[in-house]
């Protein structure tokens, strides 16, 4: 019985540690999708406020979003504290940007809000 409990505990620990998404991977998919103009694809990696912001941007003219088909995500640093993460990366112009992510229901999602 002890072996069964031990195996179940180890299995649960392994599953909790192997989240189906990692912040850097989510940031990569999000930014690369935006870079090629795939807003619906980027929304798969976004929180509800971020999805609304993307909808607003596309309703104002999706063509105003710069398309960079050769964009390659280059992560510089990540910081994870509890259910928040910050991924530092280079944007299309080579400038440093920070993308905030939050963990919701075990999944990392890009979180952007308009500050009031």
Backbone bond lengths (Angstrom), bond angles and torsions (degrees), N, CA, C in turn:
res aa  C-N    CA-C-N  psi(-1)  N-CA   C-N-CA  omega(-1)  CA-C   N-CA-C  phi
1 X - - - 1.451 - - 1.536 111.07 -
2 X 1.336 115.40 -38.27 1.463 118.92 179.61 1.529 110.59 -64.45
3 X 1.345 116.47 -36.90 1.464 119.83 179.47 1.518 110.88 -65.31
4 X 1.326 117.45 -39.33 1.456 121.72 179.50 1.522 109.85 -64.21
5 X 1.333 117.02 -44.64 1.467 120.74 178.90 1.526 110.77 -64.33
6 X 1.341 116.38 -40.67 1.457 120.32 178.61 1.528 110.97 -63.06
7 X 1.325 116.90 -45.05 1.466 121.29 179.19 1.530 110.39 -62.70
8 X 1.328 117.17 -41.56 1.472 120.11 178.93 1.526 110.82 -65.38
9 X 1.325 117.37 -40.29 1.459 120.84 179.61 1.525 110.73 -65.32
10 X 1.328 116.64 -43.35 1.468 120.40 179.17 1.529 110.31 -65.20
11 X 1.313 117.22 -41.60 1.467 120.99 178.59 1.522 111.04 -61.70
12 X 1.323 116.44 -44.00 1.468 120.39 179.12 1.517 110.81 -63.10
13 X 1.325 116.85 -41.00 1.460 120.81 178.67 1.519 110.91 -64.09
14 X 1.321 117.37 -43.68 1.460 120.76 179.54 1.522 111.25 -63.74
15 X 1.316 117.54 -40.97 1.462 120.44 179.41 1.514 111.14 -66.31
16 X 1.333 117.43 -39.31 1.466 119.37 -178.66 1.517 111.19 -70.31
17 X 1.324 117.38 -31.48 1.460 120.57 179.91 1.520 112.22 -79.23
18 X 1.318 117.36 -25.10 1.459 120.01 -178.02 1.521 110.00 -100.30
19 X 1.326 114.65 60.74 1.456 119.89 177.36 1.519 109.21 -54.69
20 X 1.319 115.71 147.60 1.459 119.05 -176.34 1.523 112.21 -70.49
21 X 1.315 117.01 -7.47 1.455 118.79 177.01 1.521 109.61 -140.45
22 X 1.298 115.24 146.67 1.455 121.72 175.39 1.524 106.17 -117.02
23 X 1.341 117.55 145.36 1.467 119.48 -175.98 1.529 114.14 -53.14
24 X 1.333 117.34 -44.86 1.468 118.95 -178.14 1.522 111.30 -64.70
25 X 1.316 117.33 -39.78 1.464 121.18 -179.92 1.527 110.59 -64.87
26 X 1.332 116.81 -42.38 1.462 121.44 178.61 1.532 110.02 -64.82
27 X 1.338 116.61 -44.00 1.468 120.40 178.11 1.523 110.55 -60.07
28 X 1.321 116.62 -40.43 1.472 121.20 178.65 1.532 110.85 -61.80
29 X 1.325 116.61 -51.11 1.471 120.12 -179.07 1.531 110.79 -61.01
30 X 1.318 116.87 -42.29 1.461 121.66 -179.02 1.526 110.94 -62.36
31 X 1.333 117.23 -53.57 1.466 120.42 -175.89 1.523 112.25 -67.89
32 X 1.327 117.14 -39.25 1.466 119.07 179.56 1.531 111.34 -68.19
33 X 1.322 117.12 -34.77 1.472 120.16 176.47 1.521 110.38 -65.47
34 X 1.329 116.51 -44.56 1.470 119.55 177.73 1.523 111.35 -63.15
35 X 1.330 116.18 -39.25 1.468 120.22 -177.18 1.522 112.53 -60.42
36 X 1.331 117.07 -30.05 1.464 119.58 -179.85 1.531 111.74 -102.74
37 X 1.331 116.56 10.24 1.456 120.67 174.91 1.521 115.47 81.93
38 X 1.309 118.10 15.03 1.463 121.63 179.66 1.532 109.87 -92.22
39 X 1.319 115.20 77.36 1.461 120.65 -175.64 1.524 111.01 -65.71
40 X 1.318 118.12 -41.60 1.462 120.17 179.38 1.525 111.18 -61.97
41 X 1.308 117.10 -36.46 1.468 120.94 177.62 1.534 109.58 -68.52
42 X 1.316 117.73 -42.63 1.471 121.39 179.20 1.525 110.74 -61.69
43 X 1.331 116.74 -35.37 1.466 120.75 -178.96 1.521 112.23 -63.77
44 X 1.326 118.43 -21.39 1.463 121.20 177.30 1.526 111.28 -65.14
45 X 1.335 116.89 -20.42 1.454 122.45 -176.41 1.525 111.29 -111.37
46 X 1.327 117.19 23.53 1.458 121.33 -172.10 1.528 112.73 -126.48
47 X 1.338 115.19 152.27 1.458 121.20 173.05 1.529 108.32 -74.80
48 X 1.318 116.46 169.11 1.472 120.49 179.61 1.538 112.27 -58.30
49 X 1.358 119.82 -46.09 1.477 118.20 177.87 1.530 112.55 -60.57
50 X 1.321 116.58 -35.71 1.465 120.22 178.96 1.519 110.75 -68.75
51 X 1.334 116.76 -40.11 1.468 120.67 176.92 1.520 110.57 -60.77
52 X 1.338 116.67 -42.22 1.477 119.91 178.83 1.523 110.54 -63.40
53 X 1.331 116.64 -39.50 1.465 120.41 179.20 1.533 110.00 -64.78
54 X 1.324 117.05 -41.91 1.467 120.48 178.20 1.523 111.20 -65.20
55 X 1.338 116.65 -39.31 1.466 120.43 176.49 1.518 110.69 -61.60
56 X 1.324 116.58 -42.98 1.459 120.98 179.29 1.523 110.49 -63.03
57 X 1.328 115.94 -45.24 1.466 119.67 179.41 1.522 111.18 -60.47
58 X 1.328 116.85 -43.04 1.465 118.79 -178.14 1.523 111.33 -72.35
59 X 1.346 117.81 -31.47 1.467 119.57 178.48 1.528 111.41 -70.70
60 X 1.322 116.48 -26.01 1.463 120.50 177.96 1.516 111.94 -81.71
61 X 1.298 115.05 -3.92 1.461 119.32 178.84 1.500 110.41 125.18
62 X 1.301 115.83 87.73 1.457 121.24 -179.73 1.508 113.10 -56.12
63 X 1.311 116.13 -22.27 1.462 118.91 -179.72 1.525 111.14 -71.10
64 X 1.363 116.84 -13.07 1.457 119.03 178.55 1.530 110.95 -77.42
65 X 1.344 116.27 -12.96 1.450 119.07 176.22 1.521 108.66 -78.27
66 X 1.321 116.95 129.27 1.468 118.26 -179.91 1.523 111.09 -68.92
67 X 1.316 116.17 132.33 1.463 121.96 178.10 1.527 107.34 -98.79
68 X 1.306 115.35 124.49 1.463 122.15 179.99 1.526 108.62 -127.59
69 X 1.336 118.35 82.34 1.469 121.03 -175.88 1.525 113.71 -60.95
70 X 1.325 117.98 -22.33 1.466 121.08 -178.93 1.526 112.84 -95.32
71 X 1.337 117.34 6.48 1.460 120.96 -178.45 1.521 110.78 -61.83
72 X 1.310 115.43 131.81 1.462 121.40 174.31 1.517 107.99 -124.90
73 X 1.307 115.83 125.06 1.456 122.70 -179.11 1.525 109.33 -66.57
74 X 1.323 115.80 129.20 1.462 120.76 176.99 1.520 108.59 -127.32
75 X 1.331 115.62 99.50 1.460 120.72 178.34 1.519 108.81 -74.58
76 X 1.322 115.03 139.21 1.456 120.63 179.45 1.524 110.26 -107.03
77 X 1.342 115.08 -40.57 1.458 119.20 -175.76 1.517 109.07 -159.13
78 X 1.324 116.39 151.65 1.457 119.50 171.75 1.522 109.00 -130.82
79 X 1.315 115.01 148.16 1.462 122.74 176.33 1.517 106.71 -132.70
80 X 1.317 116.05 125.16 1.460 120.84 -179.77 1.521 107.90 -124.49
81 X 1.326 115.28 124.28 1.457 121.64 177.45 1.519 107.15 -132.42
82 X 1.323 116.21 105.39 1.458 120.69 -179.23 1.512 111.49 61.62
83 X 1.333 115.77 -119.32 1.466 120.88 -177.85 1.527 112.46 -101.30
84 X 1.332 116.98 20.58 1.464 121.78 175.93 1.516 109.12 -125.99
85 X 1.314 115.16 146.37 1.464 120.68 177.72 1.527 108.48 -142.65
86 X 1.320 115.14 151.40 1.456 121.96 176.22 1.510 107.17 -130.74
87 X 1.326 115.79 123.68 1.465 121.56 179.35 1.529 107.42 -109.32
88 X 1.312 115.62 120.75 1.458 121.60 176.81 1.525 107.12 -94.44
89 X 1.352 115.95 127.88 1.464 120.84 -176.75 1.515 110.38 -146.15
90 X 1.328 115.01 167.68 1.469 120.46 175.32 1.512 108.57 -94.56
91 X 1.349 116.54 133.52 1.461 120.19 177.62 1.527 109.91 -84.49
92 X 1.351 115.96 -173.28 1.456 121.00 -176.30 1.523 113.15 -59.38
93 X 1.335 116.38 -30.70 1.465 120.48 -179.06 1.524 112.32 -89.00
94 X 1.335 117.01 2.97 1.455 120.58 -179.27 1.519 113.65 84.65
95 X 1.339 116.54 6.16 1.464 120.69 178.97 1.520 109.88 -84.29
96 X 1.316 115.95 151.87 1.456 121.83 -179.50 1.528 110.08 -82.68
97 X 1.335 116.31 130.84 1.465 122.63 176.74 1.521 108.77 -131.63
98 X 1.323 115.37 158.58 1.460 121.27 176.83 1.518 108.12 -122.44
99 X 1.313 115.38 129.71 1.458 122.37 179.45 1.523 107.89 -110.97
100 X 1.330 117.02 127.42 1.461 121.40 178.85 1.522 109.89 -92.36
101 X 1.319 115.95 138.87 1.459 122.11 176.30 1.520 108.58 -129.14
102 X 1.312 115.72 152.67 1.462 121.73 175.36 1.522 108.16 -129.40
103 X 1.318 115.57 152.28 1.463 120.51 179.47 1.519 108.18 -99.99
104 X 1.342 115.06 118.21 1.462 121.99 179.97 1.521 107.84 -125.47
105 X 1.313 115.65 124.24 1.471 121.42 -179.03 1.523 112.22 51.00
106 X 1.326 116.54 40.71 1.457 121.43 176.57 1.514 115.63 81.52
107 X 1.325 118.07 0.96 1.464 122.11 -178.67 1.525 110.09 -116.50
108 X 1.328 116.57 136.87 1.457 121.55 174.64 1.523 108.59 -81.95
109 X 1.339 116.21 133.88 1.466 122.19 179.93 1.531 109.10 -135.99
110 X 1.317 115.60 143.75 1.462 121.39 176.49 1.520 108.16 -69.18
111 X 1.330 116.22 133.53 1.460 120.94 -176.98 1.527 110.09 -125.27
112 X 1.335 114.87 115.30 1.463 121.21 176.76 1.517 107.58 -131.39
113 X 1.320 115.37 136.17 1.460 120.54 177.66 1.518 108.83 -135.23
114 X 1.306 115.07 151.06 1.451 120.22 173.38 1.520 106.82 -80.19
115 X 1.314 116.49 122.42 1.474 120.80 179.19 1.515 108.89 -77.49
116 X 1.321 114.95 133.79 1.478 119.79 -179.03 1.486 110.53 -92.69
